[in-house]
């Protein structure tokens, strides 16, 4: 199947590397015009050049930068169909080690960044299924927020990260219901990835700078790492009309990690 988001305008935060880059590539492969955003503008531009999209430098914690970015998207494209709030960070510190500044940093990037993205994108996304030229079966716009299985499980080393990701999951449900109640035609869902072979995971596991591990095709065993493409395929699904009956959910993408009993 091709062209599953053909002609849609998509914006991905943290799109310069890791999960964000994979999301940009997958959406572009299926026909979306992708706006790659990242604090590292040059890196975002390199990804945009590779996929035929465009780039914007964006610090997701800045309200002014979000307002400016949405104004530019509105001017250039007249609206937005897909928003992927992917930008993130993680610092491994338990509750006794974690400083208030680091706790607030996690909340700013994850929870506040997602809040600002959804807040200022809604005006561009509402009623897209009714826009001129929209296909008769257009199921509306889609927001995909990036939570984590860390928010569903107990990890003693990352309380700030789990708090921020838990906030994203809860906020996703609230936004989904607001948009549905208002008749905006916007779905809002979250993904909760498990261990994925990304630069961030490699850095925290002491493998920063090494070549990424090759994730084999086919079924994966327990505790195996996933590929960024595994998450990107789920982003594509939630962004597409195929997921029109999914709204307000947090979907684990974790090879059964959350379901498996651990002793």
C-alpha positions as CSV (number, residue, x, y, z in Angstrom):
1,X,0.0,0.0,0.0
2,X,1.4,3.4,-1.0
3,X,0.4,7.0,-0.4
4,X,-1.2,6.4,2.9
5,X,-0.8,10.1,3.9
6,X,-0.5,11.4,0.4
7,X,-0.7,15.2,0.2
8,X,-0.9,15.7,3.9
9,X,1.3,18.3,5.7
10,X,3.1,16.9,8.7
11,X,5.3,18.5,11.3
12,X,7.7,16.4,13.5
13,X,9.6,17.7,16.5
14,X,13.0,16.4,17.3
15,X,13.2,15.3,13.7
16,X,17.0,15.5,13.2
17,X,17.9,12.0,14.5
18,X,16.6,8.8,16.1
19,X,12.9,8.2,16.3
20,X,12.1,11.7,14.9
21,X,14.2,11.1,11.8
22,X,12.6,7.7,11.2
23,X,9.2,9.3,11.6
24,X,10.0,12.0,9.0
25,X,11.4,9.4,6.5
26,X,8.4,7.1,6.9
27,X,5.8,9.8,6.5
28,X,7.6,11.2,3.5
29,X,7.7,7.7,1.9
30,X,3.9,7.6,2.1
31,X,3.4,10.9,0.5
32,X,3.4,13.6,3.2
33,X,5.1,16.9,2.9
34,X,7.2,16.8,6.1
35,X,8.4,19.8,8.1
36,X,11.4,18.6,10.1
37,X,11.9,20.6,13.3
38,X,14.8,20.4,15.8
39,X,16.8,22.7,18.0
40,X,19.7,21.8,15.6
41,X,18.6,23.6,12.5
42,X,21.4,22.4,10.3
43,X,20.7,18.8,11.2
44,X,17.0,19.3,10.6
45,X,17.8,20.8,7.2
46,X,19.9,17.7,6.2
47,X,17.0,15.4,7.0
48,X,14.6,17.7,5.1
49,X,16.9,17.7,2.1
50,X,17.1,13.9,2.1
51,X,13.4,13.4,2.1
52,X,12.3,16.4,0.0
53,X,10.7,18.3,2.9
54,X,11.5,21.5,4.7
55,X,13.2,22.4,8.0
56,X,12.5,24.7,10.8
57,X,14.7,25.4,13.8
58,X,12.5,24.9,16.9
59,X,13.1,24.8,20.6
60,X,9.9,23.0,21.8
61,X,10.1,24.7,25.2
62,X,9.7,28.2,23.7
63,X,6.1,29.5,23.3
64,X,7.3,32.3,21.0
65,X,9.1,29.8,18.7
66,X,6.0,27.6,18.5
67,X,3.8,30.6,17.6
68,X,6.3,31.6,14.9
69,X,6.5,28.1,13.5
70,X,2.7,27.7,13.3
71,X,2.5,31.1,11.6
72,X,5.0,30.1,9.0
73,X,3.2,26.7,8.4
74,X,-0.1,28.5,8.0
75,X,1.4,31.0,5.6
76,X,3.1,28.4,3.4
77,X,0.6,25.5,3.6
78,X,-2.7,26.9,4.8
79,X,-2.9,24.3,7.6
80,X,-1.5,21.2,9.2
81,X,-2.7,17.6,9.0
82,X,-0.2,15.7,11.1
83,X,1.7,16.7,14.3
84,X,4.2,14.4,15.9
85,X,5.4,15.6,19.2
86,X,8.6,13.6,19.4
87,X,11.3,15.8,20.9
88,X,12.8,14.4,24.1
89,X,15.7,13.9,26.5
90,X,16.6,11.6,29.4
91,X,19.0,11.9,32.3
92,X,19.5,8.8,34.4
93,X,19.2,9.9,38.1
94,X,17.2,8.4,40.9
95,X,14.9,10.5,43.1
96,X,17.8,11.2,45.5
97,X,20.2,12.3,42.8
98,X,17.9,14.2,40.5
99,X,18.1,18.0,41.0
100,X,15.0,20.2,40.7
101,X,16.6,21.8,37.6
102,X,16.9,18.4,35.9
103,X,13.3,17.5,36.9
104,X,12.0,20.8,35.5
105,X,14.1,20.3,32.3
106,X,12.4,16.9,31.6
107,X,9.0,18.5,32.2
108,X,9.8,21.5,30.0
109,X,11.0,19.4,27.0
110,X,8.4,16.6,27.2
111,X,5.2,17.9,28.9
112,X,5.5,21.6,28.2
113,X,6.8,21.0,24.6
114,X,3.9,18.7,23.9
115,X,1.4,21.1,25.5
116,X,2.6,24.0,23.4
117,X,2.7,21.9,20.2
118,X,-0.9,20.8,20.6
119,X,-2.1,24.2,21.8
120,X,-0.8,26.1,18.8
121,X,-1.3,23.5,16.2
122,X,-5.0,23.0,16.8
123,X,-6.0,26.2,14.9
124,X,-4.2,24.8,11.9
125,X,-5.5,21.3,12.2
126,X,-9.2,21.7,12.9
127,X,-11.7,20.8,10.2
128,X,-9.0,19.7,7.7
129,X,-11.4,17.0,6.5
130,X,-13.6,19.8,5.3
131,X,-10.9,21.7,3.5
132,X,-11.0,22.4,-0.2
133,X,-9.6,19.5,-2.1
134,X,-9.8,17.0,0.8
135,X,-10.7,13.5,-0.2
136,X,-14.3,12.4,0.5
137,X,-13.0,9.8,2.9
138,X,-10.5,12.1,4.7
139,X,-10.7,11.1,8.3
140,X,-9.4,14.4,9.7
141,X,-6.1,15.5,11.3
142,X,-4.0,13.5,13.7
143,X,-1.7,14.3,16.6
144,X,0.8,11.7,17.7
145,X,2.5,12.3,21.1
146,X,5.5,10.3,22.2
147,X,5.1,8.8,25.6
148,X,7.1,5.8,26.9
149,X,6.7,2.4,28.5
150,X,8.7,4.0,31.2
151,X,5.6,5.8,32.2
152,X,3.7,2.5,32.5
153,X,6.3,0.7,34.6
154,X,8.6,1.3,37.6
155,X,12.1,2.4,36.7
156,X,13.9,3.7,39.8
157,X,16.7,5.5,37.8
158,X,14.5,7.9,35.8
159,X,11.7,9.5,38.0
160,X,11.8,12.9,36.1
161,X,11.5,11.1,32.7
162,X,8.7,8.9,33.8
163,X,6.8,11.8,35.3
164,X,7.1,13.8,32.1
165,X,6.1,10.9,29.9
166,X,3.2,10.1,32.2
167,X,2.0,13.7,31.8
168,X,2.0,13.3,28.0
169,X,-0.2,10.2,28.2
170,X,-2.7,11.9,30.5
171,X,-2.7,15.1,28.5
172,X,-3.3,13.1,25.3
173,X,-6.6,11.8,26.6
174,X,-7.7,15.2,27.6
175,X,-6.8,16.8,24.2
176,X,-8.5,13.9,22.3
177,X,-11.8,14.4,24.2
178,X,-11.7,18.2,23.8
179,X,-11.2,17.9,20.0
180,X,-13.9,15.3,19.7
181,X,-16.4,17.3,21.8
182,X,-15.7,20.4,19.7
183,X,-16.2,18.5,16.4
184,X,-12.7,19.5,15.2
185,X,-12.0,16.3,13.3
186,X,-8.7,15.9,15.1
187,X,-7.6,12.6,16.7
188,X,-4.9,12.7,19.4
189,X,-3.1,9.5,20.4
190,X,0.2,8.6,22.0
191,X,2.8,5.9,21.5
192,X,4.8,4.3,24.3
193,X,8.0,2.9,22.9
194,X,10.1,0.4,24.8
195,X,13.8,0.0,24.1
196,X,14.6,1.3,20.6
197,X,18.1,1.5,19.1
198,X,18.5,5.3,18.9
199,X,21.4,7.6,19.7
200,X,19.7,8.5,23.0
201,X,19.5,4.9,24.1
202,X,23.0,4.2,22.9
203,X,24.4,7.2,24.9
204,X,22.7,6.2,28.1
205,X,23.9,2.6,27.6
206,X,27.5,3.7,27.2
207,X,27.6,3.0,23.4
208,X,27.6,6.6,22.3
209,X,29.5,7.1,19.0
210,X,29.4,3.4,18.1
211,X,27.6,2.1,15.1
212,X,24.0,1.2,15.8
213,X,23.2,-2.5,16.4
214,X,21.6,-4.2,13.4
215,X,18.0,-5.1,14.3
216,X,17.1,-8.2,12.5
217,X,14.0,-8.7,10.5
218,X,11.3,-11.1,11.7
219,X,10.1,-12.0,15.2
220,X,12.2,-10.6,18.1
221,X,12.9,-12.4,21.3
222,X,12.1,-11.1,24.8
223,X,14.1,-8.0,25.8
224,X,15.3,-7.4,22.2
225,X,15.8,-3.8,21.1
226,X,13.5,-2.4,18.4
227,X,14.3,-0.4,15.4
228,X,13.3,3.3,14.9
229,X,11.3,2.0,11.9
230,X,9.1,-0.1,14.3
231,X,8.0,3.2,16.0
232,X,7.8,5.1,12.7
233,X,5.4,2.5,11.2
234,X,3.1,3.0,14.2
235,X,3.3,6.8,13.8
236,X,2.3,6.4,10.1
237,X,-0.6,4.2,11.1
238,X,-1.9,6.7,13.7
239,X,-1.4,9.5,11.2
240,X,-3.3,7.8,8.5
241,X,-7.1,7.4,7.9
242,X,-6.7,3.7,8.8
243,X,-6.6,4.7,12.5
244,X,-9.8,6.8,12.4
245,X,-11.4,4.8,15.2
246,X,-8.4,5.2,17.6
247,X,-8.6,8.3,19.8
248,X,-7.2,9.1,23.2
249,X,-5.1,5.9,23.5
250,X,-1.5,5.3,24.6
251,X,-0.3,2.4,22.5
252,X,2.8,0.4,23.7
253,X,5.3,-0.3,21.0
254,X,7.6,-2.5,23.1
255,X,7.6,-6.1,21.9
256,X,5.5,-7.1,24.9
257,X,7.6,-5.5,27.6
258,X,4.7,-3.9,29.4
259,X,2.7,-7.2,29.3
260,X,5.5,-9.4,30.6
261,X,5.6,-10.2,34.3
262,X,9.0,-9.4,35.8
263,X,10.2,-10.8,39.2
